[in-house]
């Protein structure tokens, strides 16, 4: 008899299931590198704003710190009812509207010119962008001394050459002097936005309109302007955000005198000259709220532009 031997059967291997990280854990792992920047932004921007918001509810003069007390909404009421502060709000609105509208019109004209092909277009574009790259204080000093000065300014020099009068531009037209310097600086910004809009037009549609006999004016009114509507809105909103908060031109050219004090300059006066911390904080909070409202509309316009570009692609 022969004995039969059977080979031992290997036991099946048991594999431990691999646990995959949950979706929430993956999301946190993706966002973790951004946490330092987020914490930095909160510390730098949000905590000072919260402190300003708290101070705005106090009657707080830094010259009399012991007399500090809770005042509720009295500071906001004073900002909205005081004649000087109301005038600064009106000046801010007038300055913003005038500068934005003038910059948009001039920017549109320059964008239409740069949209055409001609020799040296790159050099011209660079020169037209240059005013936007100048430091705001330096730009204001340039206009104040190089152009507006009644004794050696360029404007009076040109008028003297043709036998014209020699006005003191800042004294006679103070708000217009501030507006002109801001328009000069913000026109290139509007030009860049509108030039980007012009270069995203459907050129086949324009050529079809030309074949049908449409004039340049009809193409501009019925095709170009409707296409630029979103870009005009974006330029107006972004320009308004920055010009509402403008301080450099007013401080440098007129020092807030002659009826040119806008709300940011009034905040400066209330805080650094009158030492009214609570009143200045209330005015600053109103400026921030106005900027947030404008920025909200700007973000909506930007998102709609992105959606339109994605749909075209």
LODREN-905757 format. One record per residue (C-alpha): residue number from 1; chain; z, x, y. Coordinates in steps of 0.001 Angstrom, whole numbers, m for minus. Each point is the difference from the previous one (the first is absolute). Last residue first. Layout:
REM LODREN-905757
num=NUM; cadena=A; up=Z; east=X; north=Y .
...
REM end
This chain:
REM LODREN-905757
num=313; cadena=A; up=m24919; east=m15555; north=79299 .
num=312; cadena=A; up=m354; east=m2825; north=2499 .
num=311; cadena=A; up=3085; east=m1758; north=m1389 .
num=310; cadena=A; up=1999; east=3233; north=254 .
num=309; cadena=A; up=m1036; east=501; north=3640 .
num=308; cadena=A; up=972; east=m3589; north=868 .
num=307; cadena=A; up=3360; east=365; north=m1721 .
num=306; cadena=A; up=689; east=3220; north=1864 .
num=305; cadena=A; up=m807; east=m1667; north=3317 .
num=304; cadena=A; up=2289; east=m2922; north=m870 .
num=303; cadena=A; up=2810; east=2453; north=m738 .
num=302; cadena=A; up=m507; east=1725; north=3360 .
num=301; cadena=A; up=11; east=m3337; north=1867 .
num=300; cadena=A; up=3198; east=m1060; north=m1734 .
num=299; cadena=A; up=1601; east=3349; north=815 .
num=298; cadena=A; up=m914; east=m429; north=3677 .
num=297; cadena=A; up=1513; east=m3514; north=76 .
num=296; cadena=A; up=3274; east=1377; north=m1307 .
num=295; cadena=A; up=m183; east=2937; north=2422 .
num=294; cadena=A; up=m134; east=m2395; north=2963 .
num=293; cadena=A; up=3143; east=m1798; north=m1157 .
num=292; cadena=A; up=1717; east=3299; north=m787 .
num=291; cadena=A; up=m820; east=1358; north=3478 .
num=290; cadena=A; up=1470; east=m3099; north=1650 .
num=289; cadena=A; up=3165; east=333; north=m2088 .
num=288; cadena=A; up=281; east=3694; north=879 .
num=287; cadena=A; up=m357; east=m709; north=3727 .
num=286; cadena=A; up=2627; east=m2754; north=m234 .
num=285; cadena=A; up=2355; east=2405; north=m1785 .
num=284; cadena=A; up=m494; east=2534; north=2785 .
num=283; cadena=A; up=931; east=m2558; north=2648 .
num=282; cadena=A; up=3187; east=m844; north=m1902 .
num=281; cadena=A; up=806; east=3696; north=m443 .
num=280; cadena=A; up=m443; east=654; north=3724 .
num=279; cadena=A; up=2388; east=m2860; north=825 .
num=278; cadena=A; up=2632; east=1227; north=m2466 .
num=277; cadena=A; up=m212; east=3650; north=1034 .
num=276; cadena=A; up=219; east=m628; north=3728 .
num=275; cadena=A; up=180; east=3620; north=1182 .
num=274; cadena=A; up=m1731; east=m1006; north=3280 .
num=273; cadena=A; up=m2139; east=3162; north=32 .
num=272; cadena=A; up=m499; east=982; north=m3631 .
num=271; cadena=A; up=271; east=m3348; north=m1768 .
num=270; cadena=A; up=m1116; east=m2600; north=2539 .
num=269; cadena=A; up=m2679; east=2270; north=1469 .
num=268; cadena=A; up=m1407; east=939; north=m3398 .
num=267; cadena=A; up=m56; east=m3629; north=m1105 .
num=266; cadena=A; up=m1785; east=m826; north=3257 .
num=265; cadena=A; up=m2564; east=2695; north=m811 .
num=264; cadena=A; up=m611; east=m1595; north=m3409 .
num=263; cadena=A; up=m318; east=m3449; north=1675 .
num=262; cadena=A; up=m2563; east=993; north=2614 .
num=261; cadena=A; up=805; east=1442; north=3427 .
num=260; cadena=A; up=m3229; east=m36; north=2046 .
num=259; cadena=A; up=1235; east=m2000; north=2991 .
num=258; cadena=A; up=m246; east=2812; north=2549 .
num=257; cadena=A; up=2288; east=2266; north=m2001 .
num=256; cadena=A; up=294; east=611; north=m3740 .
num=255; cadena=A; up=m163; east=3765; north=389 .
num=254; cadena=A; up=m3534; east=m510; north=1381 .
num=253; cadena=A; up=m2219; east=2448; north=m1912 .
num=252; cadena=A; up=2331; east=1639; north=m2523 .
num=251; cadena=A; up=2355; east=m2837; north=m914 .
num=250; cadena=A; up=m2699; east=m2668; north=m95 .
num=249; cadena=A; up=m2399; east=2204; north=m1972 .
num=248; cadena=A; up=2595; east=1179; north=m2524 .
num=247; cadena=A; up=1717; east=m3296; north=m795 .
num=246; cadena=A; up=m2430; east=m2002; north=m2086 .
num=245; cadena=A; up=1649; east=m2358; north=m2489 .
num=244; cadena=A; up=m2238; east=m2979; north=769 .
num=243; cadena=A; up=m2889; east=2488; north=87 .
num=242; cadena=A; up=525; east=1066; north=m3620 .
num=241; cadena=A; up=182; east=m3389; north=m1654 .
num=240; cadena=A; up=m2652; east=m1438; north=2333 .
num=239; cadena=A; up=m2495; east=2682; north=m1002 .
num=238; cadena=A; up=543; east=m788; north=m3668 .
num=237; cadena=A; up=m495; east=m3724; north=626 .
num=236; cadena=A; up=m3060; east=343; north=2231 .
num=235; cadena=A; up=m1661; east=2532; north=m2304 .
num=234; cadena=A; up=584; east=m2174; north=m3054 .
num=233; cadena=A; up=m1285; east=m3116; north=1740 .
num=232; cadena=A; up=m3124; east=1826; north=1138 .
num=231; cadena=A; up=m513; east=1307; north=m3532 .
num=230; cadena=A; up=347; east=m3496; north=m1445 .
num=229; cadena=A; up=m2516; east=m1403; north=2496 .
num=228; cadena=A; up=m2470; east=2862; north=m457 .
num=227; cadena=A; up=m2216; east=m1893; north=m2476 .
num=226; cadena=A; up=m102; east=m3046; north=2260 .
num=225; cadena=A; up=m923; east=2309; north=2928 .
num=224; cadena=A; up=m2789; east=1831; north=m1851 .
num=223; cadena=A; up=m1879; east=m2949; north=m1491 .
num=222; cadena=A; up=m420; east=m2889; north=2471 .
num=221; cadena=A; up=734; east=1659; north=3350 .
num=220; cadena=A; up=m1236; east=3531; north=m733 .
num=219; cadena=A; up=m3071; east=m1150; north=m1938 .
num=218; cadena=A; up=m841; east=m2445; north=2790 .
num=217; cadena=A; up=368; east=2760; north=2607 .
num=216; cadena=A; up=m2188; east=2393; north=m1995 .
num=215; cadena=A; up=m2729; east=m2654; north=m260 .
num=214; cadena=A; up=m685; east=m2054; north=m3122 .
num=213; cadena=A; up=m3646; east=m152; north=m1081 .
num=212; cadena=A; up=336; east=m914; north=m3669 .
num=211; cadena=A; up=m650; east=3638; north=m919 .
num=210; cadena=A; up=2886; east=1002; north=2247 .
num=209; cadena=A; up=2297; east=m2466; north=m1788 .
num=208; cadena=A; up=m1054; east=1410; north=m3381 .
num=207; cadena=A; up=751; east=3499; north=1259 .
num=206; cadena=A; up=3480; east=m1124; north=1035 .
num=205; cadena=A; up=626; east=m1604; north=m3383 .
num=204; cadena=A; up=m1160; east=3152; north=m1760 .
num=203; cadena=A; up=2346; east=2032; north=2184 .
num=202; cadena=A; up=3083; east=m1816; north=m1314 .
num=201; cadena=A; up=2655; east=1256; north=2400 .
num=200; cadena=A; up=2574; east=2596; north=m1050 .
num=199; cadena=A; up=m1104; east=2520; north=2636 .
num=198; cadena=A; up=751; east=m2467; north=2776 .
num=197; cadena=A; up=3527; east=m592; north=m1284 .
num=196; cadena=A; up=751; east=3720; north=m164 .
num=195; cadena=A; up=m1308; east=292; north=3554 .
num=194; cadena=A; up=2340; east=m2823; north=1011 .
num=193; cadena=A; up=3061; east=1825; north=m1309 .
num=192; cadena=A; up=m1067; east=3343; north=1470 .
num=191; cadena=A; up=m822; east=m1509; north=3407 .
num=190; cadena=A; up=3356; east=m1782; north=175 .
num=189; cadena=A; up=1799; east=3325; north=m446 .
num=188; cadena=A; up=m2352; east=1714; north=2453 .
num=187; cadena=A; up=847; east=m2665; north=2654 .
num=186; cadena=A; up=3744; east=619; north=m357 .
num=185; cadena=A; up=411; east=3086; north=2223 .
num=184; cadena=A; up=m2280; east=m1004; north=2859 .
num=183; cadena=A; up=1383; east=m3543; north=m119 .
num=182; cadena=A; up=3538; east=1398; north=240 .
num=181; cadena=A; up=m843; east=2090; north=3077 .
num=180; cadena=A; up=m1755; east=m2942; north=1648 .
num=179; cadena=A; up=2909; east=m2357; north=m707 .
num=178; cadena=A; up=2529; east=2302; north=1664 .
num=177; cadena=A; up=m2137; east=290; north=3145 .
num=176; cadena=A; up=m645; east=m3753; north=m39 .
num=175; cadena=A; up=3755; east=m579; north=10 .
num=174; cadena=A; up=505; east=2299; north=2980 .
num=173; cadena=A; up=m2941; east=m1121; north=2182 .
num=172; cadena=A; up=838; east=1046; north=3582 .
num=171; cadena=A; up=2801; east=2465; north=m687 .
num=170; cadena=A; up=m1525; east=1589; north=m3096 .
num=169; cadena=A; up=m3484; east=251; north=1492 .
num=168; cadena=A; up=1000; east=1555; north=3322 .
num=167; cadena=A; up=m3248; east=m716; north=1786 .
num=166; cadena=A; up=m2354; east=2561; north=1574 .
num=165; cadena=A; up=m2872; east=m2020; north=1482 .
num=164; cadena=A; up=m3701; east=797; north=m563 .
num=163; cadena=A; up=m2215; east=2694; north=1468 .
num=162; cadena=A; up=m2035; east=667; north=m3128 .
num=161; cadena=A; up=1731; east=3325; north=m738 .
num=160; cadena=A; up=3349; east=m1421; north=1112 .
num=159; cadena=A; up=m355; east=m2769; north=m2584 .
num=158; cadena=A; up=m691; east=2576; north=m2721 .
num=157; cadena=A; up=3027; east=2038; north=1044 .
num=156; cadena=A; up=2097; east=m3162; north=174 .
num=155; cadena=A; up=m769; east=m666; north=m3663 .
num=154; cadena=A; up=478; east=3644; north=m1042 .
num=153; cadena=A; up=3498; east=251; north=1417 .
num=152; cadena=A; up=893; east=2735; north=2510 .
num=151; cadena=A; up=1784; east=m1867; north=2786 .
num=150; cadena=A; up=273; east=m3628; north=m1170 .
num=149; cadena=A; up=921; east=951; north=m3597 .
num=148; cadena=A; up=m1530; east=m2626; north=m2286 .
num=147; cadena=A; up=m2450; east=2054; north=m2090 .
num=146; cadena=A; up=1484; east=3409; north=m874 .
num=145; cadena=A; up=3635; east=m775; north=811 .
num=144; cadena=A; up=754; east=m3485; north=m1343 .
num=143; cadena=A; up=m2912; east=m277; north=m2422 .
num=142; cadena=A; up=738; east=3312; north=m1673 .
num=141; cadena=A; up=3743; east=m658; north=14 .
num=140; cadena=A; up=m628; east=m3279; north=m1852 .
num=139; cadena=A; up=m2226; east=1752; north=m2547 .
num=138; cadena=A; up=2609; east=2738; north=m506 .
num=137; cadena=A; up=2683; east=m2635; north=m589 .
num=136; cadena=A; up=m2226; east=m1806; north=m2515 .
num=135; cadena=A; up=m919; east=3205; north=m1940 .
num=134; cadena=A; up=m3801; east=225; north=m58 .
num=133; cadena=A; up=m1659; east=m1033; north=m3266 .
num=132; cadena=A; up=m1188; east=m3375; north=1315 .
num=131; cadena=A; up=m1741; east=1734; north=2899 .
num=130; cadena=A; up=m2005; east=2211; north=m2459 .
num=129; cadena=A; up=m1756; east=m2817; north=m1899 .
num=128; cadena=A; up=m2816; east=m186; north=2545 .
num=127; cadena=A; up=m599; east=3757; north=m181 .
num=126; cadena=A; up=m176; east=m98; north=m3804 .
num=125; cadena=A; up=m2466; east=m2900; north=44 .
num=124; cadena=A; up=m2197; east=1787; north=2530 .
num=123; cadena=A; up=m63; east=3138; north=m2164 .
num=122; cadena=A; up=m907; east=m2002; north=m3110 .
num=121; cadena=A; up=m2727; east=m1938; north=1844 .
num=120; cadena=A; up=m1683; east=3217; north=1170 .
num=119; cadena=A; up=m3545; east=m1310; north=m474 .
num=118; cadena=A; up=m210; east=m3748; north=m297 .
num=117; cadena=A; up=577; east=m2645; north=m2663 .
num=116; cadena=A; up=1500; east=m3264; north=1193 .
num=115; cadena=A; up=3479; east=m1115; north=m1066 .
num=114; cadena=A; up=1417; east=2279; north=2681 .
num=113; cadena=A; up=m1326; east=m2282; north=2740 .
num=112; cadena=A; up=1334; east=m3163; north=m1639 .
num=111; cadena=A; up=3375; east=1701; north=m492 .
num=110; cadena=A; up=92; east=1022; north=3669 .
num=109; cadena=A; up=m618; east=m3567; north=1144 .
num=108; cadena=A; up=2558; east=m1388; north=m2463 .
num=107; cadena=A; up=2601; east=2537; north=1100 .
num=106; cadena=A; up=m561; east=m931; north=3641 .
num=105; cadena=A; up=542; east=m3684; north=m768 .
num=104; cadena=A; up=2929; east=619; north=m2347 .
num=103; cadena=A; up=1709; east=2429; north=2383 .
num=102; cadena=A; up=m302; east=m2466; north=2899 .
num=101; cadena=A; up=1462; east=m2823; north=m2094 .
num=100; cadena=A; up=2839; east=2098; north=m1407 .
num=99; cadena=A; up=941; east=1563; north=3346 .
num=98; cadena=A; up=23; east=m3290; north=1905 .
num=97; cadena=A; up=1879; east=m1940; north=m2675 .
num=96; cadena=A; up=2659; east=2687; north=m493 .
num=95; cadena=A; up=625; east=601; north=3694 .
num=94; cadena=A; up=250; east=m3719; north=752 .
num=93; cadena=A; up=2377; east=m622; north=m2905 .
num=92; cadena=A; up=2201; east=2977; north=894 .
num=91; cadena=A; up=m3; east=m969; north=3681 .
num=90; cadena=A; up=1090; east=m3529; north=m952 .
num=89; cadena=A; up=2863; east=1410; north=m2088 .
num=88; cadena=A; up=960; east=2338; north=2854 .
num=87; cadena=A; up=5; east=m2945; north=2395 .
num=86; cadena=A; up=2281; east=m1937; north=m2337 .
num=85; cadena=A; up=2335; east=3013; north=m32 .
num=84; cadena=A; up=68; east=140; north=3785 .
num=83; cadena=A; up=540; east=m3757; north=313 .
num=82; cadena=A; up=2817; east=m171; north=m2545 .
num=81; cadena=A; up=m472; east=m3031; north=m2256 .
num=80; cadena=A; up=m1453; east=1370; north=m3261 .
num=79; cadena=A; up=1887; east=3295; north=m8 .
num=78; cadena=A; up=3161; east=m1727; north=1195 .
num=77; cadena=A; up=m183; east=m2522; north=m2821 .
num=76; cadena=A; up=m506; east=2801; north=m2492 .
num=75; cadena=A; up=3066; east=1786; north=1353 .
num=74; cadena=A; up=2054; east=m3203; north=m109 .
num=73; cadena=A; up=m859; east=m654; north=m3649 .
num=72; cadena=A; up=3457; east=846; north=m1329 .
num=71; cadena=A; up=2070; east=1958; north=2540 .
num=70; cadena=A; up=2422; east=1967; north=m2194 .
num=69; cadena=A; up=2098; east=2376; north=2082 .
num=68; cadena=A; up=m123; east=3487; north=1510 .
num=67; cadena=A; up=2376; east=496; north=2926 .
num=66; cadena=A; up=1475; east=3183; north=m1520 .
num=65; cadena=A; up=m3411; east=1704; north=66 .
num=64; cadena=A; up=m366; east=m311; north=3780 .
num=63; cadena=A; up=m2739; east=2491; north=947 .
num=62; cadena=A; up=m1777; east=m761; north=m3296 .
num=61; cadena=A; up=m383; east=m3636; north=1010 .
num=60; cadena=A; up=221; east=m2307; north=m2998 .
num=59; cadena=A; up=m153; east=m3786; north=113 .
num=58; cadena=A; up=m624; east=m321; north=m3708 .
num=57; cadena=A; up=m2565; east=m1974; north=m2033 .
num=56; cadena=A; up=m2758; east=2581; north=626 .
num=55; cadena=A; up=2215; east=2686; north=m1556 .
num=54; cadena=A; up=m388; east=m1628; north=m3432 .
num=53; cadena=A; up=m3796; east=m143; north=265 .
num=52; cadena=A; up=m148; east=3609; north=1185 .
num=51; cadena=A; up=2103; east=1078; north=m2991 .
num=50; cadena=A; up=m2303; east=m1953; north=m2339 .
num=49; cadena=A; up=m3003; east=1663; north=1660 .
num=48; cadena=A; up=1587; east=3427; north=m395 .
num=47; cadena=A; up=588; east=m740; north=m3729 .
num=46; cadena=A; up=m3554; east=m1230; north=m514 .
num=45; cadena=A; up=m2014; east=2883; north=1408 .
num=44; cadena=A; up=1317; east=3440; north=m995 .
num=43; cadena=A; up=2361; east=m947; north=m2841 .
num=42; cadena=A; up=m2360; east=m2600; north=m1459 .
num=41; cadena=A; up=m2995; east=2328; north=308 .
num=40; cadena=A; up=1886; east=2831; north=m1736 .
num=39; cadena=A; up=1104; east=m2309; north=m2808 .
num=38; cadena=A; up=m3586; east=m1132; north=m513 .
num=37; cadena=A; up=m1299; east=3589; north=28 .
num=36; cadena=A; up=2612; east=1008; north=m2581 .
num=35; cadena=A; up=m791; east=m3126; north=m2105 .
num=34; cadena=A; up=m3757; east=556; north=m197 .
num=33; cadena=A; up=172; east=2276; north=m3048 .
num=32; cadena=A; up=1986; east=m2755; north=m1827 .
num=31; cadena=A; up=m2659; east=m2688; north=465 .
num=30; cadena=A; up=m1967; east=753; north=m3152 .
num=29; cadena=A; up=3115; east=521; north=m2116 .
num=28; cadena=A; up=1396; east=m3269; north=1417 .
num=27; cadena=A; up=m3148; east=m1843; north=m1076 .
num=26; cadena=A; up=115; east=1590; north=m3452 .
num=25; cadena=A; up=3632; east=m1110; north=m381 .
num=24; cadena=A; up=m898; east=m3570; north=1035 .
num=23; cadena=A; up=m2902; east=m71; north=m2443 .
num=22; cadena=A; up=2276; east=1031; north=m2826 .
num=21; cadena=A; up=m149; east=3412; north=m1520 .
num=20; cadena=A; up=m1474; east=97; north=m3481 .
num=19; cadena=A; up=2319; east=259; north=m2903 .
num=18; cadena=A; up=m1470; east=1812; north=m2932 .
num=17; cadena=A; up=822; east=m1765; north=m3256 .
num=16; cadena=A; up=1776; east=2167; north=m2560 .
num=15; cadena=A; up=m2300; east=744; north=m2866 .
num=14; cadena=A; up=1281; east=m541; north=m3518 .
num=13; cadena=A; up=m1814; east=2146; north=m2513 .
num=12; cadena=A; up=m698; east=m1667; north=m3323 .
num=11; cadena=A; up=1938; east=1464; north=m2900 .
num=10; cadena=A; up=m2011; east=2390; north=m2085 .
num=9; cadena=A; up=m567; east=m1128; north=m3582 .
num=8; cadena=A; up=1232; east=2492; north=m2572 .
num=7; cadena=A; up=m2692; east=1129; north=m2358 .
num=6; cadena=A; up=178; east=m1635; north=m3430 .
num=5; cadena=A; up=581; east=2030; north=m3086 .
num=4; cadena=A; up=m1340; east=m1080; north=m3356 .
num=3; cadena=A; up=1670; east=1379; north=m3060 .
num=2; cadena=A; up=m2292; east=811; north=m2898 .
num=1; cadena=A; up=866; east=m1246; north=m3399 .
REM end
